[in-house]
Amino acid sequence: MEAKFIPYSKKLLKGEELKLESIRHYQFMETRRSVREFSKEQISMEVIDNIIMAASTAPSGANKQPWMFCVVTDAELKSKIRVAAEKEEYESYNGRMPQEWLNDLSYLGTDWHKPFLEDAPALIIVFKKSYDLENDIKKNNYYVSESVGLACGFLLQAIHQCGLVALTHTPSPMNFLCSLLNRPVNEKPFLLIPIGYPAVDVKVPDIKRKEKNAIITYY
Ligand code: IYR
């Protein structure tokens, strides 16, 4: 396809206004936390759709947008997902995960029980498409994990912007999601993200984020 360019413009910030905006945004993002206990309060499908459409504005290799977002609100299907995830997680916590990993997780207080898979009003299950299938013909995608990771970051940001909470969950292995959700062969599960309102009086682990000098190197 031939390259075609269109004008691009956006509001530019300078000086003090730019500085204040960068501080405001950092302070807002600093309040985002992964939450593991959800209220059963519903959220509208329109809100979920808009959050996902915001996620899908992420950049992707050759603009292939190699993602599929599956939204599960059906109680019976959420229950099936919980049963299958807990079966895998039980095995992981009782033998599959090495002691170092279990030690690294201990301060989060996680275990194989996953009630949030039923409590959260919606589960967004993100699939990555290692290739596209057009009339049974394989079409390459590029930088698929990077692209889908970026879209998930945008998704978490949109959820936070809307005042909702989420968990970045990775039941391992996640293959059971392909059959439960009847996905085509070119889609592989990437992340399972419950979304909703936090449970009343929810608590989160007392974690610290790394200091500036531990994460930025200047040249
Ligand atoms: N998938 C497990 C274990 C787990 C792994 C990591 I790395 C975490 O940051 C948190 C949990 C679970 O969801 O409990």
Residues whose N, C-alpha, C, O or C-beta is under 5 A from the ligand:
A	BS01	IYR	T110 D111 T170 P171 S172
